Amino acid sequence: MASNPSSSAVRALALEYKNIQEEPVEGFRVKLLNDDNLFEWEVAIFGPPDTLYQGGYFKAHMKFPPDYPYSPPSVRFLSKVWHPNVYENGDLCISILHPPIDDPQSGELPSERWNPTQNVRTILLSVISLLNEPNTFSPANVDASVMYRRWRDSKGKEKEYENIIRKQVAASKAEAEKDGVQVPTSVEEYCIRTKAEPTHSSNEMTDFYDDDYADDLDDTDSDADADSDANYCDADDDSGNGES
């Protein structure tokens, strides 16, 4: 990291990581790349049922800035993902991860961009929504966007986009098997929230944050979670999928 992380960022990430281990987001698994570094996470994304990505296992890195949550993290796919909003190098392009600046030329409303009330949970839910409903107005991958529109407008008769996705899903299953991960394929399996095995003891995680700070963040998380109650398993998620 270019500068030393703030203590508030460390505490915020420690609390978020603890909460997401205790109450996982459906369709995802997260872990730290290194146990002593809260600023780099590995995310495993399960393709949502009844979509082209069903049965897929896609890995990504989430990197947090030293002033989190005032600036957004970045997300880069390690797995091959052919998608209108994923650059060829794997970087994810979505409004919620764009800095909260006024940029009229981007076509994005300030309310669609990052703000400190967002959190990892809202980001992950937005990614799931984006997989199935790409934003094609200003795509990161123009070729994928053209193929997607052909597939969508032909109601699935134009198979080029679908065939690429299905090949990537098939290839990802070998990675899941290597990691010993059983990928959910039904809505019932996908939506089960199982308590993850903690990677840190309670005492270790407590070292990262204090109770007063946790109380403040719980209030913020409640507001953000209220905005993200509509998710894949409960309702249609209006996540503000964004432009590049």
Helices and strands as residue ranges (DSSP letters): H 7-22, E 28-34, E 37-46, E 57-63, E 74-77, G 95-97, G 104-106, G 110-112, H 120-132, H 142-153, H 160-179, H 187-191, H 202-206, H 211-227
